Amino acid sequence: MSTDTGEDQAGPVTDGQVPGGPRAARRPAVRQHTGRRRNAAARDAILDVTFELLHTRGATGLTIDAIAEAAGVGRQTIYRWWPSKGAVAAEAMARQARVIVPVRDTGNFTYDLIQFLIDSFAGLEDPAMRRALRQLVSAAQADEHVAQVLADFTAQRRAALRAVLERGRASGDLPAHADLDLLVDVAYGVLWYRLLIGHAPLDERAARDLAALLIAAGAAGAAGAAGPVTTGTAGPATTGTGAAQASK
């Protein structure tokens, strides 16, 4: 009885106090949760402003000081998560690319491939984005840090497209021996060449035509790996058939 009376006399539970247990036992979990949210918010802010700076100033105008000032954080906060401005820029670009080109796995390989290319091309409709990427390529020729940004960014985008092609190979839409790395080269070769030269559009029709070409090239490449192809027989016929099927 005396124990019950003592608890009743303790008064109402104060903010942060837990009935039936010491208040201090609950506090660390609350602080950790708040800290994680603050860290996530700071990280997102850094990536957001980094992408915006790339968008407006280009790769050559990006500095750690500019990122820190725009994000409202200290330099040490940035270096806690990234070893260099190039690493921040690569993650910011890859993060934005994932928003523009979301992962799709509908079970229809041809549809997923076409949509991946349509979304990738649509992301370059913004003149500022096209300018930023052109500047990135230009600056990479003379600056090894910018070159690393470009390499990291393109590696992540290549991996995303290769994942789509791997699903096509698993489903039988692409042959088991199709050279997926070469197909990725073809796809991004078209994107970067048209972006840099500007001689042809990167529109929906181009995306659909490119998807058909990739599927046909995958089939033709696998046929070639199986043995020599006589000119005018299996090679051209396979290519034409694959392209026709992909465009349906």
Backbone as CSV, one residue per row, in Angstrom:
resi,resn,N_x,N_y,N_z,CA_x,CA_y,CA_z,C_x,C_y,C_z
1,MET,0.830,-1.203,0.000,0.000,0.000,0.000,0.862,1.251,0.000
2,SER,1.964,1.194,0.789,2.794,2.388,0.865,3.408,2.702,-0.492
3,THR,3.745,1.647,-1.246,4.325,1.880,-2.576,3.324,2.540,-3.487
4,ASP,2.073,2.077,-3.453,1.044,2.676,-4.302,0.817,4.130,-3.938
5,THR,0.826,4.394,-2.639,0.588,5.760,-2.183,1.706,6.673,-2.654
6,GLY,2.931,6.149,-2.617,4.060,6.959,-3.051,3.951,7.321,-4.510
7,GLU,3.506,6.399,-5.357,3.380,6.680,-6.779,2.271,7.687,-7.025
8,ASP,1.171,7.583,-6.254,0.073,8.517,-6.427,0.495,9.916,-6.048
9,GLN,1.408,9.994,-5.051,1.811,11.305,-4.581,2.876,11.954,-5.455
10,ALA,3.369,11.177,-6.404,4.454,11.707,-7.233,3.999,12.822,-8.145
11,GLY,2.677,12.941,-8.345,2.162,14.020,-9.174,2.006,13.577,-10.618
12,PRO,1.510,14.475,-11.467,1.284,14.132,-12.867,2.594,13.876,-13.592
13,VAL,2.493,13.080,-14.638,3.682,12.748,-15.420,4.110,13.977,-16.201
14,THR,5.377,14.332,-16.071,5.889,15.500,-16.792,6.261,15.110,-18.213
15,ASP,6.488,16.119,-19.033,6.822,15.899,-20.436,8.085,15.074,-20.548
16,GLY,8.020,13.961,-21.257,9.183,13.115,-21.443,9.262,11.984,-20.442
17,GLN,8.447,12.029,-19.330,8.482,10.984,-18.311,7.556,9.860,-18.707
18,VAL,7.937,8.627,-18.457,7.159,7.458,-18.816,6.665,6.783,-17.566
19,PRO,5.335,6.617,-17.386,4.823,5.938,-16.196,5.355,4.516,-16.135
20,GLY,5.717,4.095,-14.935,6.160,2.723,-14.755,7.641,2.524,-15.049
21,GLY,8.390,3.549,-15.380,9.815,3.383,-15.685,10.520,4.714,-15.604
22,PRO,11.813,4.715,-15.454,12.562,5.966,-15.309,12.529,6.782,-16.585
23,ARG,12.445,8.068,-16.437,12.382,8.982,-17.575,13.648,8.903,-18.409
24,ALA,14.792,8.754,-17.759,16.066,8.772,-18.481,16.176,7.624,-19.468
25,ALA,15.468,6.508,-19.198,15.587,5.347,-20.072,15.004,5.616,-21.444
26,ARG,14.076,6.563,-21.538,13.419,6.839,-22.811,14.103,7.954,-23.600
27,ARG,14.861,8.777,-22.965,15.398,9.968,-23.626,16.374,9.670,-24.762
28,PRO,17.311,8.735,-24.636,18.269,8.505,-25.716,17.611,8.162,-27.040
29,ALA,16.534,7.328,-27.012,15.861,6.938,-28.248,15.269,8.155,-28.941
30,VAL,14.698,9.098,-28.155,14.114,10.301,-28.733,15.186,11.146,-29.376
31,ARG,16.331,11.309,-28.699,17.421,12.116,-29.238,17.988,11.502,-30.514
32,GLN,18.138,10.175,-30.536,18.668,9.516,-31.719,17.724,9.692,-32.899
33,HIS,16.437,9.550,-32.655,15.460,9.685,-33.729,15.492,11.097,-34.301
34,THR,15.534,12.087,-33.419,15.600,13.476,-33.868,16.889,13.734,-34.635
35,GLY,17.995,13.166,-34.142,19.271,13.337,-34.824,19.262,12.755,-36.221
36,ARG,18.663,11.575,-36.374,18.601,10.959,-37.695,17.803,11.819,-38.648
37,ARG,16.697,12.373,-38.152,15.874,13.230,-39.018,16.638,14.487,-39.416
38,ARG,17.371,15.067,-38.457,18.148,16.267,-38.768,19.253,15.952,-39.761
39,ASN,19.919,14.812,-39.579,20.974,14.423,-40.505,20.425,14.204,-41.903
40,ALA,19.281,13.535,-41.995,18.670,13.288,-43.298,18.272,14.597,-43.967
41,ALA,17.730,15.525,-43.174,17.318,16.818,-43.728,18.532,17.601,-44.221
42,ALA,19.621,17.575,-43.449,20.836,18.286,-43.856,21.427,17.668,-45.117
43,ARG,21.444,16.364,-45.177,21.980,15.668,-46.353,21.161,15.999,-47.594
44,ASP,19.829,15.959,-47.458,18.957,16.295,-48.588,19.184,17.733,-49.039
45,ALA,19.342,18.639,-48.064,19.557,20.049,-48.412,20.861,20.227,-49.182
46,ILE,21.893,19.524,-48.762,23.181,19.618,-49.444,23.068,19.116,-50.882
47,LEU,22.405,17.978,-51.068,22.253,17.425,-52.416,21.375,18.318,-53.289
48,ASP,20.337,18.894,-52.694,19.452,19.795,-53.455,20.213,21.015,-53.964
49,VAL,20.955,21.668,-53.077,21.641,22.894,-53.487,22.806,22.577,-54.423
50,THR,23.423,21.412,-54.247,24.508,21.027,-55.153,23.986,20.887,-56.572
51,PHE,22.849,20.230,-56.700,22.281,20.075,-58.040,21.874,21.431,-58.612
52,GLU,21.316,22.291,-57.762,20.917,23.614,-58.231,22.130,24.433,-58.676
53,LEU,23.229,24.329,-57.942,24.447,25.037,-58.322,25.014,24.496,-59.632
54,LEU,24.971,23.190,-59.813,25.394,22.606,-61.078,24.514,23.109,-62.220
55,HIS,23.239,23.222,-61.914,22.258,23.657,-62.912,22.489,25.106,-63.325
56,THR,22.846,25.950,-62.367,22.966,27.385,-62.645,24.395,27.832,-62.946
57,ARG,25.390,27.214,-62.293,26.779,27.647,-62.453,27.625,26.701,-63.291
58,GLY,27.169,25.465,-63.413,27.982,24.484,-64.102,29.004,23.853,-63.177
59,ALA,29.698,22.848,-63.673,30.647,22.104,-62.845,31.817,22.966,-62.404
60,THR,32.248,23.884,-63.251,33.416,24.697,-62.917,33.130,25.726,-61.822
61,GLY,31.865,26.075,-61.633,31.513,27.058,-60.617,31.136,26.454,-59.281
62,LEU,31.273,25.142,-59.166,30.880,24.447,-57.939,32.062,24.380,-56.976
63,THR,31.830,24.823,-55.731,32.845,24.727,-54.683,32.198,24.242,-53.390
64,ILE,33.006,23.701,-52.508,32.503,23.265,-51.203,31.942,24.451,-50.429
65,ASP,32.622,25.587,-50.499,32.146,26.778,-49.792,30.783,27.219,-50.306
66,ALA,30.592,27.182,-51.620,29.303,27.582,-52.190,28.201,26.628,-51.766
67,ILE,28.505,25.342,-51.741,27.520,24.344,-51.304,27.156,24.568,-49.839
68,ALA,28.171,24.745,-48.998,27.939,24.923,-47.565,27.100,26.167,-47.296
69,GLU,27.422,27.261,-47.968,26.675,28.499,-47.752,25.228,28.354,-48.196
70,ALA,25.012,27.767,-49.358,23.646,27.628,-49.871,22.815,26.660,-49.034
71,ALA,23.453,25.624,-48.494,22.733,24.629,-47.688,22.596,25.043,-46.239
72,GLY,23.341,26.071,-45.807,23.283,26.505,-44.424,23.964,25.551,-43.471
73,VAL,25.056,24.921,-43.935,25.802,23.991,-43.086,27.280,24.367,-43.130
74,GLY,28.051,23.735,-42.279,29.488,23.967,-42.280,30.200,23.037,-43.248
75,ARG,31.407,23.394,-43.610,32.198,22.552,-44.502,32.408,21.157,-43.911
76,GLN,32.591,21.101,-42.588,32.847,19.820,-41.954,31.657,18.874,-42.085
77,THR,30.457,19.438,-42.155,29.265,18.601,-42.335,29.292,17.919,-43.698
78,ILE,29.710,18.640,-44.713,29.796,18.063,-46.049,30.863,16.976,-46.088
79,TYR,32.043,17.274,-45.507,33.133,16.304,-45.530,32.853,15.089,-44.647
80,ARG,31.886,15.182,-43.781,31.499,14.027,-42.976,30.910,12.924,-43.853
81,TRP,30.235,13.326,-44.947,29.567,12.353,-45.811,30.254,12.143,-47.160
82,TRP,30.972,13.144,-47.639,31.605,13.038,-48.956,33.064,13.482,-48.881
83,PRO,33.954,12.819,-49.586,35.370,13.178,-49.514,35.748,14.391,-50.362
84,SER,34.886,14.780,-51.303,35.229,15.883,-52.202,33.964,16.473,-52.798
85,LYS,34.120,17.635,-53.425,32.962,18.240,-54.094,32.508,17.376,-55.262
86,GLY,33.457,16.661,-55.882,33.090,15.775,-56.975,32.167,14.666,-56.531
87,ALA,32.431,14.122,-55.353,31.588,13.053,-54.828,30.180,13.568,-54.534
88,VAL,30.082,14.785,-53.993,28.768,15.379,-53.734,28.028,15.591,-55.050
89,ALA,28.727,16.138,-56.037,28.101,16.428,-57.328,27.606,15.156,-57.997
90,ALA,28.412,14.099,-57.950,28.014,12.843,-58.579,26.751,12.287,-57.939
91,GLU,26.688,12.324,-56.609,25.489,11.808,-55.929,24.276,12.691,-56.200
92,ALA,24.489,14.016,-56.245,23.371,14.926,-56.518,22.804,14.688,-57.910
93,MET,23.662,14.496,-58.886,23.207,14.239,-60.249,22.517,12.888,-60.356
94,ALA,23.092,11.880,-59.735,22.486,10.549,-59.774,21.132,10.542,-59.075
95,ARG,21.039,11.275,-57.978,19.775,11.373,-57.230,18.696,12.019,-58.093
96,GLN,19.044,13.094,-58.793,18.087,13.749,-59.662,17.702,12.848,-60.829
97,ALA,18.668,12.107,-61.345,18.383,11.198,-62.458,17.393,10.117,-62.042
98,ARG,17.496,9.652,-60.790,16.550,8.635,-60.313,15.136,9.184,-60.204
99,VAL,15.023,10.485,-59.971,13.699,11.119,-59.938,13.138,11.224,-61.349
100,ILE,13.987,11.651,-62.284,13.556,11.830,-63.671,13.309,10.491,-64.347
101,VAL,14.152,9.507,-64.025,14.054,8.180,-64.644,13.806,7.152,-63.539
102,PRO,12.573,7.020,-63.090,12.295,6.091,-61.994,12.457,4.636,-62.432
103,VAL,12.727,3.781,-61.457,12.860,2.354,-61.740,11.483,1.783,-62.069
104,ARG,11.412,1.077,-63.199,10.166,0.417,-63.592,10.442,-1.067,-63.812
105,ASP,9.574,-1.890,-63.286,9.657,-3.328,-63.525,8.237,-3.846,-63.649
106,THR,7.661,-3.631,-64.829,6.256,-3.990,-65.057,6.088,-5.441,-65.495
107,GLY,7.217,-6.104,-65.790,7.128,-7.448,-66.347,7.128,-7.449,-67.859
108,ASN,7.058,-6.273,-68.462,7.116,-6.121,-69.924,8.431,-5.435,-70.257
109,PHE,9.416,-6.214,-70.686,10.760,-5.682,-70.902,10.785,-4.561,-71.935
110,THR,10.129,-4.771,-73.058,10.154,-3.762,-74.123,9.577,-2.443,-73.636
111,TYR,8.465,-2.500,-72.915,7.852,-1.280,-72.380,8.806,-0.593,-71.400
112,ASP,9.404,-1.366,-70.485,10.302,-0.775,-69.489,11.511,-0.123,-70.154
113,LEU,12.035,-0.765,-71.194,13.198,-0.209,-71.897,12.827,1.084,-72.612
114,ILE,11.701,1.077,-73.307,11.261,2.285,-74.017,11.048,3.426,-73.035
115,GLN,10.382,3.156,-71.908,10.112,4.218,-70.941,11.389,4.740,-70.302
116,PHE,12.344,3.852,-70.079,13.634,4.293,-69.529,14.285,5.300,-70.475
117,LEU,14.268,5.006,-71.755,14.898,5.899,-72.731,14.085,7.176,-72.925
118,ILE,12.766,7.063,-72.935,11.917,8.256,-73.057,12.183,9.204,-71.889
119,ASP,12.193,8.661,-70.673,12.435,9.493,-69.486,13.836,10.108,-69.512
120,SER,14.821,9.318,-69.928,16.195,9.821,-69.986,16.302,10.981,-70.969
121,PHE,15.674,10.849,-72.122,15.718,11.915,-73.120,14.927,13.132,-72.647
122,ALA,13.787,12.892,-72.009,12.947,14.005,-71.538,13.677,14.844,-70.498
123,GLY,14.550,14.219,-69.715,15.300,14.955,-68.714,16.252,15.987,-69.308
124,LEU,16.504,15.879,-70.611,17.409,16.807,-71.285,16.661,17.891,-72.051
125,GLU,15.363,17.983,-71.841,14.591,19.035,-72.506,14.888,20.411,-71.912
126,ASP,15.313,20.443,-70.663,15.645,21.696,-69.982,16.952,22.246,-70.542
127,PRO,16.951,23.447,-71.142,18.190,24.014,-71.701,19.307,24.146,-70.678
128,ALA,18.956,24.509,-69.440,19.978,24.650,-68.403,20.632,23.308,-68.093
129,MET,19.846,22.245,-68.118,20.399,20.915,-67.871,21.329,20.501,-69.001
130,ARG,20.927,20.760,-70.232,21.793,20.441,-71.363,23.110,21.215,-71.270
131,ARG,23.002,22.491,-70.915,24.199,23.317,-70.795,25.113,22.800,-69.684
132,ALA,24.535,22.424,-68.552,25.332,21.935,-67.428,26.079,20.655,-67.794
133,LEU,25.423,19.747,-68.506,26.070,18.494,-68.884,27.154,18.728,-69.928
134,ARG,26.909,19.638,-70.850,27.945,19.959,-71.840,29.165,20.571,-71.161
135,GLN,28.924,21.446,-70.194,30.030,22.051,-69.452,30.789,20.990,-68.656
136,LEU,30.045,20.036,-68.131,30.660,18.965,-67.357,31.625,18.169,-68.235
137,VAL,31.173,17.826,-69.432,32.023,17.075,-70.358,33.239,17.902,-70.752
138,SER,33.025,19.182,-71.029,34.127,20.055,-71.426,35.151,20.202,-70.301
139,ALA,34.668,20.464,-69.082,35.567,20.674,-67.951,36.323,19.398,-67.592
140,ALA,35.707,18.248,-67.854,36.337,16.971,-67.511,37.602,16.719,-68.313
141,GLN,37.740,17.383,-69.440,38.932,17.177,-70.273,40.182,17.775,-69.632
142,ALA,40.016,18.777,-68.771,41.166,19.457,-68.181,41.239,19.335,-66.663
143,ASP,40.165,18.872,-66.036,40.104,18.818,-64.579,39.809,17.385,-64.153
144,GLU,40.765,16.754,-63.474,40.590,15.350,-63.099,39.473,15.154,-62.082
145,HIS,39.213,16.177,-61.254,38.127,16.054,-60.282,36.770,16.065,-60.981
146,VAL,36.614,16.942,-61.962,35.373,16.967,-62.740,35.248,15.684,-63.544
147,ALA,36.365,15.198,-64.058,36.351,13.942,-64.813,35.839,12.797,-63.945
148,GLN,36.206,12.815,-62.662,35.745,11.776,-61.758,34.248,11.907,-61.500
149,VAL,33.755,13.146,-61.414,32.313,13.366,-61.265,31.577,12.746,-62.442
150,LEU,32.062,13.042,-63.644,31.429,12.517,-64.847,31.478,10.992,-64.877
151,ALA,32.624,10.433,-64.495,32.770,8.978,-64.488,31.816,8.331,-63.482
152,ASP,31.719,8.917,-62.289,30.829,8.359,-61.263,29.373,8.449,-61.683
153,PHE,29.004,9.589,-62.243,27.620,9.783,-62.668,27.251,8.813,-63.785
154,THR,28.089,8.726,-64.804,27.764,7.847,-65.928,27.778,6.376,-65.504
155,ALA,28.634,6.020,-64.550,28.662,4.637,-64.069,27.334,4.266,-63.417
156,GLN,26.770,5.177,-62.657,25.487,4.908,-62.015,24.361,4.808,-63.031
157,ARG,24.389,5.666,-64.050,23.343,5.609,-65.068,23.494,4.360,-65.938
158,ARG,24.715,3.962,-66.215,24.943,2.731,-66.965,24.406,1.526,-66.185
159,ALA,24.638,1.530,-64.893,24.157,0.425,-64.065,22.639,0.350,-64.081
160,ALA,21.980,1.507,-64.091,20.515,1.526,-64.108,19.974,0.928,-65.407
161,LEU,20.584,1.297,-66.542,20.131,0.744,-67.822,20.480,-0.732,-67.922
162,ARG,21.640,-1.091,-67.435,22.040,-2.507,-67.501,21.083,-3.384,-66.700
163,ALA,20.567,-2.856,-65.598,19.601,-3.619,-64.800,18.343,-3.916,-65.611
164,VAL,17.911,-2.957,-66.427,16.746,-3.184,-67.297,17.077,-4.277,-68.312
165,LEU,18.246,-4.192,-68.925,18.640,-5.178,-69.926,18.812,-6.571,-69.309
166,GLU,19.290,-6.629,-68.081,19.428,-7.920,-67.402,18.072,-8.582,-67.197
167,ARG,17.064,-7.760,-66.899,15.713,-8.325,-66.765,15.232,-8.854,-68.112
168,GLY,15.592,-8.155,-69.199,15.224,-8.640,-70.528,15.900,-9.956,-70.850
169,ARG,17.135,-10.101,-70.432,17.830,-11.369,-70.659,17.223,-12.479,-69.808
170,ALA,16.861,-12.153,-68.574,16.257,-13.157,-67.690,14.894,-13.623,-68.202
171,SER,14.154,-12.712,-68.839,12.815,-13.062,-69.344,12.851,-13.726,-70.714
172,GLY,14.030,-13.755,-71.346,14.141,-14.352,-72.668,13.906,-13.374,-73.805
173,ASP,13.647,-12.106,-73.480,13.465,-11.105,-74.531,14.791,-10.749,-75.194
174,LEU,15.886,-10.919,-74.461,17.224,-10.806,-75.024,17.908,-12.168,-74.876
175,PRO,18.722,-12.557,-75.839,19.402,-13.853,-75.753,20.345,-13.919,-74.555
176,ALA,20.616,-15.123,-74.113,21.458,-15.322,-72.938,22.871,-14.784,-73.139
177,HIS,23.357,-14.787,-74.393,24.730,-14.357,-74.654,24.802,-12.928,-75.197
178,ALA,23.720,-12.169,-75.081,23.744,-10.778,-75.552,24.776,-9.983,-74.757
179,ASP,25.526,-9.132,-75.446,26.555,-8.306,-74.808,25.883,-7.057,-74.238
180,LEU,25.513,-7.121,-72.965,24.750,-6.028,-72.357,25.581,-4.758,-72.219
181,ASP,26.859,-4.884,-71.943,27.706,-3.689,-71.818,27.799,-2.952,-73.149
182,LEU,27.875,-3.690,-74.240,27.918,-3.063,-75.550,26.589,-2.377,-75.861
183,LEU,25.485,-2.987,-75.470,24.174,-2.369,-75.690,24.042,-1.073,-74.889
184,VAL,24.584,-1.074,-73.668,24.583,0.152,-72.864,25.413,1.228,-73.550
185,ASP,26.564,0.843,-74.105,27.399,1.793,-74.850,26.624,2.403,-76.018
186,VAL,25.906,1.559,-76.744,25.136,2.038,-77.893,24.090,3.052,-77.439
187,ALA,23.351,2.715,-76.380,22.272,3.589,-75.906,22.805,4.946,-75.470
188,TYR,23.822,4.935,-74.608,24.338,6.210,-74.115,25.225,6.903,-75.145
189,GLY,25.733,6.136,-76.095,26.446,6.770,-77.200,25.512,7.673,-77.994
190,VAL,24.304,7.191,-78.249,23.302,8.005,-78.946,22.946,9.238,-78.119
191,LEU,22.688,9.028,-76.828,22.288,10.149,-75.970,23.370,11.230,-75.940
192,TRP,24.611,10.840,-75.632,25.663,11.847,-75.479,26.044,12.476,-76.816
193,TYR,26.052,11.706,-77.884,26.421,12.266,-79.187,25.396,13.311,-79.623
194,ARG,24.141,12.981,-79.470,23.111,13.953,-79.862,23.080,15.147,-78.914
195,LEU,23.378,14.918,-77.641,23.430,16.028,-76.691,24.566,16.991,-77.038
196,LEU,25.735,16.456,-77.329,26.905,17.296,-77.560,26.920,17.925,-78.951
197,ILE,26.501,17.182,-79.952,26.549,17.689,-81.330,25.276,18.453,-81.682
198,GLY,24.144,17.969,-81.198,22.876,18.654,-81.431,22.349,18.522,-82.844
199,HIS,22.772,17.482,-83.568,22.366,17.338,-84.964,21.011,16.665,-85.131
200,ALA,20.509,16.034,-84.068,19.244,15.303,-84.151,18.574,15.353,-82.781
201,PRO,17.251,15.229,-82.761,16.536,15.376,-81.488,16.649,14.162,-80.583
202,LEU,16.443,14.404,-79.303,16.299,13.351,-78.307,14.845,13.374,-77.846
203,ASP,13.986,12.790,-78.668,12.562,12.836,-78.393,12.002,11.417,-78.247
204,GLU,10.686,11.323,-78.129,10.068,10.014,-77.911,10.297,9.079,-79.087
205,ARG,10.220,9.603,-80.287,10.446,8.741,-81.463,11.862,8.189,-81.451
206,ALA,12.819,9.035,-81.103,14.205,8.571,-81.026,14.353,7.484,-79.968
207,ALA,13.650,7.636,-78.841,13.717,6.638,-77.775,13.147,5.301,-78.237
208,ARG,12.030,5.345,-78.929,11.417,4.105,-79.412,12.293,3.431,-80.474
209,ASP,12.840,4.222,-81.368,13.722,3.665,-82.398,14.974,3.055,-81.775
210,LEU,15.502,3.719,-80.757,16.698,3.211,-80.093,16.405,1.912,-79.353
211,ALA,15.247,1.813,-78.705,14.868,0.579,-78.014,14.780,-0.578,-79.004
212,ALA,14.169,-0.330,-80.157,14.074,-1.370,-81.180,15.462,-1.791,-81.664
213,LEU,16.341,-0.817,-81.833,17.709,-1.113,-82.276,18.453,-1.955,-81.246
214,LEU,18.297,-1.625,-79.973,18.989,-2.375,-78.927,18.528,-3.829,-78.890
215,ILE,17.239,-4.037,-78.998,16.713,-5.399,-78.973,17.202,-6.177,-80.189
216,ALA,17.177,-5.530,-81.356,17.649,-6.182,-82.570,19.142,-6.457,-82.501
217,ALA,19.902,-5.491,-81.998,21.351,-5.661,-81.896,21.704,-6.761,-80.906
218,GLY,20.930,-6.866,-79.830,21.172,-7.926,-78.863,20.966,-9.296,-79.480
219,ALA,19.913,-9.426,-80.269,19.640,-10.691,-80.931,20.699,-11.004,-81.984
220,ALA,21.100,-9.993,-82.757,22.096,-10.196,-83.805,23.455,-10.527,-83.208
221,GLY,23.791,-9.861,-82.100,25.072,-10.124,-81.463,25.165,-11.537,-80.923
222,ALA,24.065,-12.023,-80.351,24.054,-13.380,-79.826,24.158,-14.396,-80.952
223,ALA,23.515,-14.105,-82.089,23.585,-15.010,-83.238,25.014,-15.078,-83.763
224,GLY,25.697,-13.920,-83.766,27.074,-13.889,-84.226,27.999,-14.650,-83.303
225,ALA,27.712,-14.607,-81.993,28.547,-15.316,-81.025,28.425,-16.820,-81.180
226,ALA,27.285,-17.288,-81.707,27.060,-18.719,-81.872,27.873,-19.286,-83.027
227,GLY,28.356,-18.455,-83.929,29.134,-18.933,-85.066,29.118,-17.914,-86.168
228,PRO,29.905,-18.096,-87.214,29.942,-17.141,-88.324,28.613,-17.084,-89.049
229,VAL,28.243,-15.893,-89.482,26.989,-15.689,-90.194,27.301,-15.346,-91.648
230,THR,26.689,-16.036,-92.556,26.878,-15.770,-93.973,26.134,-14.506,-94.363
231,THR,26.794,-13.642,-95.105,26.184,-12.381,-95.510,24.905,-12.634,-96.280
232,GLY,23.870,-11.930,-95.875,22.602,-12.034,-96.594,21.695,-13.118,-96.074
233,THR,22.116,-13.865,-95.028,21.237,-14.909,-94.499,20.812,-14.574,-93.090
234,ALA,21.408,-15.266,-92.103,20.892,-15.143,-90.740,21.065,-13.751,-90.159
235,GLY,22.216,-13.102,-90.421,22.487,-11.814,-89.781,21.457,-10.752,-90.079
236,PRO,21.304,-10.326,-91.347,20.333,-9.275,-91.659,18.912,-9.673,-91.321
237,ALA,18.573,-10.951,-91.542,17.194,-11.382,-91.274,16.885,-11.246,-89.795
238,THR,17.852,-11.633,-88.945,17.626,-11.532,-87.501,17.461,-10.094,-87.079
239,THR,18.298,-9.203,-87.605,18.244,-7.803,-87.253,16.909,-7.198,-87.644
240,GLY,16.464,-7.474,-88.817,15.188,-6.909,-89.278,14.023,-7.432,-88.479
241,THR,14.062,-8.731,-88.168,12.958,-9.321,-87.405,12.890,-8.733,-86.005
242,GLY,14.049,-8.630,-85.354,14.075,-8.099,-83.991,13.583,-6.685,-83.927
243,ALA,14.006,-5.857,-84.890,13.581,-4.452,-84.890,12.088,-4.347,-85.102
244,ALA,11.576,-5.202,-85.973,10.132,-5.137,-86.231,9.344,-5.537,-85.010
245,GLN,9.827,-6.600,-84.303,9.098,-7.044,-83.107,9.134,-5.991,-82.013
246,ALA,10.302,-5.322,-81.847,10.437,-4.341,-80.770,9.566,-3.120,-80.999
247,SER,9.316,-2.780,-82.254,8.552,-1.576,-82.539,7.049,-1.798,-82.464
248,LYS,6.640,-3.079,-82.322,5.191,-3.343,-82.252,4.628,-2.935,-80.903
